[in-house]
Amino acid sequence: MVSEVIPGMYFVSTAGHGGIKLNRTLNMLIPDFMRTQGGWYEEDIDWCIPYVVLTTHDMFTNPKYGEDVDKAMAVLRNWKPTMYERFFSVVLKPGESTKKDESIWLEKNADKIQTLAAWGAGSNVRISPPAYGNGPLVEFQVPSGQVLVIAAIGGRTNHIAQTQEAYYLVPEVEYQSRGRYSFIVDPTRHRKVSA
């Protein structure tokens, strides 16, 4: 399905994915550091780029676009903070961008054991031995009042653990008080579980 948003800007939806397509003229209005070749902006995050940039060129003066533009500004600020800062010549403060806050948190906690996944009390978990599965899996039932976590120093980057993963038991009450990004394991207080 293709629908025109404004002249030269189209919303494209397919069974698999979609996004915004700009004609060559509109795409040239997008700054180099934000522009995609061919004028395609995927529907998950990048769709916000044309809305934000073209708003500054007075292309969304119709009030019917107000909600879309507001959402686009929030998506750019939260998920592409470096691009947002450069485009608007601002520095986002803590609490103004989800992704920037997460990056600061990850940098601050890079040397700590961060949880990657967790299972609640009563869960049956198949635990792999150290060295990423060299040996049989072991069934483990998470005890009442506990949470089993798998964790690694530095957490994950691009979905890959930075160090060898390990399992720990954490009191459920303590785990529920975790922050927004990850729970920090304290190996002096949280019992390591071996396969």
N, C-alpha and C positions, 0 to 999 in steps of 0.2 A: 504494500500500500504506500502511495506517495501523496503527500498533501503539501500545498504551498503555505508556508508560514507568512512570509512577506515576499515580494517579487525578488527572485534570485536565491531564496532560502527555502529548502524543502525538508520536511520531516519524512524519513523513509523507515518503514517497518517491514521486517521480514520474519519468517518463521523462526530463524535462528538469532537474529540480532537486528540492529538498526541504528539510526542516528540522524544527524543533520548533514545535509549536503548543500554546500554553497556554490554558486556559479563563480567563475573566475574573477569577475569584477568585485564581488563581495569578499571573496577569499583574500584578495590583495589588500583589503582594509585591515585584515588581521595582522598584527605585528609578527615579524619573522620568528621570534622566540615562542610564539603561540600557534603559528599557522601550520596546518598539515598540508602536505602535497596532495593535490587533487580535490581539496575542499571537503573531505569527509571527516566528521566529528562523531565518534561513537556515542551510543545512547547512555552508557553508564555514568561517565563523568565529563568527557570532553565536549558533550553537547552544550555545556554551559559557556564555552569560549565564544562562539558566535553571538550568543545573547548578550554577554557582558560587553564585548567589544562594539558590536553594532548599536547597542544602547547609547554608547558615547558618541555615535555618529547620528543620533536622533532618528533611528530607524524603527524604534518601538514606541512611538508617541501615543498610539491608541491605548487607552486605559485597559483594554481587554488583555494586554500583554503584561500588565503590572505584576501579577502573581508569578508568571514564568520568569520574568526578569529578576524578581526578588529571590526566587529559588535558585536561579543561575548564579547570582552573586554569592549566595550562601554556599553552593557547591564548590565554586572556584576558591573561595576563602578557606573552606574546611578541608578540601581534598587536594588542592594545588596551591598551597600558601605561598610558595616561592614565586610562582607565576603571578599570583594576586598582588603580592608586595611590589614586584617589579612593574607591573602594569599601572598600578595606582600610586607608585612612589611612596609607599607607606611601610612601616614595620608593624606587624601584628603583635599584639601583647598577649601574654598568657591568658588562655580562656577564650581567645577570639578565633582559633582555628584548631579543629580536632586533630588534623594530621601534624601540624606544627607542635602542638602540645605532646602528642605521642612521640614525635622525634626527640623532643627535649627529654621526656621521661626515659626513653630507651637509651639515650646517650648517658644520662645520669645513672642508669642502672645496668650499664653494659657489663659490669663485672659481677653482677649478682645472678643467682639461680632463679630464673623466671619460669613460671608454669607455661606449658604448651597446650595441655588438655587436662581435664579433670573428670572423675567419676564419683557419684554420690554413694552414700551408704546403701548396702545391699546389692550393688552392681557386681556382676561377675566379669572380671577383666582377665584377658589372656596376656600375661606379661612376658615380654621377650627378654632373654638374658642380655648382659652387656655386649658390646661390640656389634650392635645391630643385628641380633638374631642368630648368632652362632651357637645353636643348641635348641632344645625343645622349648615350646611355649609352656608356661605354667599358669594354671587357673588360680585366680586370687579373688576372694570375696571381700569387698570393702566393708569393714566393721561399722556397726551403728555409731553415729556421732562423728564419723571420720569422712574425709574426702581423700581419694587417691589422686595424686597429680603426677604427671610426667613433666619433667623440667630439665632445663639446660642453662648453663652460664651464658648470659647474653640473649637468651630466648631464640627467636628465629629471625632470619633475614631472607626474604623471598621464599618463605615456607621451608627453609632448611635450617635445622638446628645448628648453632654455632659450635657447640661442643657435644660430647657424648651425653645422651639423655639418661636420666635416672628417675626412678619412682620414689615418691615420698608420701607418707600419711600426714595429713594436716587436720587438726580439729575443725569440724564443720563450722562452728561459730566463728572461728578465726578466719576461715576461708571466705565466709560470707561478707566479711568486712574488707575484702580486697578492693583495690583501686580500680580505675577504669581500664587499665591496659593489661595488667597481669598481676598475679600473686607472687610475691618474693618468698622463696623458700629459705628458711634458716636451718642449715644442716645440724646446728647444735641443739635445736628444739624439735625439729620435724624428723621422724624416724624414716630412714631409708628402707625401702622394700626391695629385696633381691629376688630374682627368679630362681 
